[in-house]
């Protein structure tokens, strides 16, 4: 699935306020409302970093939001020079389901 990098408008250098926005169809296909969290694996300097991300929140399941939010997603975007991005040009991130509640970032397209 292809996610879009997301930011709450602050572009904080700490990584806070960043996430990955999913298409509604991908969220509904690959995620389960009974899950409290998922594990997202990010490639970083030759190894994988695992993030536990809360999906047991109303905003993740409504029609507008759908973001996986974690400050380390922001740090990863910044370290890969994907953030901050030009206005209305967020990068696209490829995510693959790799197990129950488990997903991996496989690649990205900078703008």
N, C-alpha and C positions, 0 to 999 in steps of 0.2 A: 504494500500500500504506500501511497505517497502522502506525506504530511507536509504542512506548511509551517515554517518557523513563525512563532508568535511572540509578541511582546506587549506588555500592558501600557506602553507609551513612555516608560521611563528610561529604557536602555541603560540600566544600572551596570557598571563595570564589575560588580560582585557576582553577576549572573542572576540575581533576583529579578523576578518579573518576566522571565522567559519560559517558553514552552513550545510544544508542537501541537498544531491544530489538525484534527482528523476530519475527514469527510464523514458526514452522517452515515452513509452506507458502510464505510469501513468500520466505524465505531460499532454499529449494530451487528455487523458480521463477525468481527473478531474479538469483541469485548462482551462480558457478561455482567448484567446488573447486580448479580449476587456477589461479585468480587469486591473486596475492600480495597485491594491494591494490585498493581502489576509490577513486574520487574522489567526494566528497560536496560538492555546492554548497549553501551556506547563504545566504539573503538577509540582508544586513546593511547598514543605512544607505544604501539606494539602489543598492547594487551586490552582486555575488556574491563570496563567499569560498570558495575551493576547499580542501578538506581531503583529504589522502591518508590512507586508513585501512587498516590491516593486517587482512586477512581470512584470511591463511595461518596460522591458529593453530587448534589442536585445539578449543579452547573455543568458537570461533565455530560449529563444525560439530557440536557435541554436542547432546544433547536439552535441556539446561538453560539454557545461556548465550545464544548468538545475538546478542550485543550488538556494535554498532559503537561503539568506544570512542575518544575523543579529547578532550583538555582543551579544545579550541576548541568542541566541541559543548557542553561545560559552560559556557563563557563565553557562548556564544550563548543557551543556556537562561536563564542569569542575566540577561543584558542585556535579554531579552524578558520578564523577570519571571515566568518559568515555573519557576524553581528558586530556592531549595528549595521543595518542594511539601508540602502536608499529607500526613500518613501515609496510605499506600495510595491516594493520589489523583494519580499522575503524569500529566502532560499527554500527549495524543496528538499525534503528528507525522505529517503527510502527506508521503510520499516518492514520487517518480516516477522510474522509470528513463528516462534521456534519451539513452543511448548505451551502447556496450560499456564495462563497468566504471564507468559514470558515472550518478550519481543526483542529484536536486535535491530539496530541501525546499521544498514548495509552500505549506504552511500548518500551523497548529497549533490545537489546542483546549485551552484552559487548564482542565484538570480536567473 
